[in-house]
Amino acid sequence: MNAKKFTVIGLVAIVALFFYLGMNAYQSRVQTAQDVQVKAEQTRLVRMHSPVFGPQNAPVTIVEFFDPACETCRAFYPIVKNLMAQYPNDVRLVIRYAPFHQGSDVVVKLLESAKSQAKYQPVLESLLAAQPAWADHGQPSIETAFKVAEQAGLDLVKARQDMEKPGMQAVLQQDIEDLTALQVTKTPTFFVNGRSLSSFGPDQLAALVAEELAKVKK
């Protein structure tokens, strides 16, 4: 290898290193700013209308900002379920809506109508299973989502009526206001007892749950 090539490789490595350090510093600043905001706005994490899985009085609460059309939310659903199965008496999941994708606002209302019919979990799981069929981000097939929900046991006629009620829009609007105030910009975003993940990933989520659980078990 001649000196010129060695110099070029060295410069590329230095630029890559500065880029990596810069990104880490930026992400750290963003996370710190969000943590401060969440601490100041704790009441925005859980609302009375929020769907809850697990025991209501669990000492550890996972709040997930969720978009039904989000592929990563779909991938994390079994991961979060496994965590809850691991701690059946100590962990609960609270769903907050973050309808970032086109058509997700309508599917959120569909889920809320399923909740009023006590069909929330089967409809949610059916929609996630069928997500590739209806959740095209550029051109979602909402009618396909409706058919999936109906096949999961939803009374579609009643659901369509419920979705037109003002209270349904109010739920959606409240969640959007909260995610904006808490600086949530992507899905899924998790908070565990009000704490954000140090970095994103299933292992980080499991570690934070275990850490919070250890605190309450002392």
C-alpha positions, 0 to 999 in steps of 0.5 A: 500500500503506497503512502497516498492510499494510506493517507486517504484511508486514514482520513476516511477513518477520522471522518467516520470517527467524528461522524460516529461521535457526533451522532452519539452526542446528538442522540444523547442531547435529544434523549436528555431533553426528552427525559427532562420533558417527560419528568416535567409532564409525567401526567401525560404518560397515562390517560384514563382512556389508555388501553392497559394489558396486565394488572392495573396496580403493577409496580412497573408500567411500560408505556408504548407509543404505538402506530398500528401501521408501524412494522417495528411495533408489529415486531415488538408486540411478541417481545413485550408480551413475553416480558409481561409473561415473565412478570405476570404480576408486576408489569403492565403495558399501557398503549398510547397512539402515535398515528404517524402513518397515513390511515393510522388515525382511522385504524386507531378509531377502529381499535378504540371501537374494538375496546368498547366491544371488549374485543381489543386484544383479538382485533389488535393481534389480527390487525398486526398479523395482517399488517402487510396486507393493509398497511401500505404507507403510501396507499393503505387499504383501510377497508382491508383492515376493517375486514380483518377486524370483522373476522376477529369478531368485531361488530363492524356496523356498530364499530362504524357508528362508534367511530363517528362519535366525538369522544373517539376523536377526542381520544385520538387528539389527546394522544397526539397532544401528549406525544407532541408534548413528550417529544415522541417522534418515532414508534415504538417509543417506550417509557418504563416507569417514566424512564426512556431507553438508553438506546433502542432495542429489545435487550435495552427494554428488558434491562430497564424493566428488570432494573425498575422491578429490582427497585420495587422488590428491595 
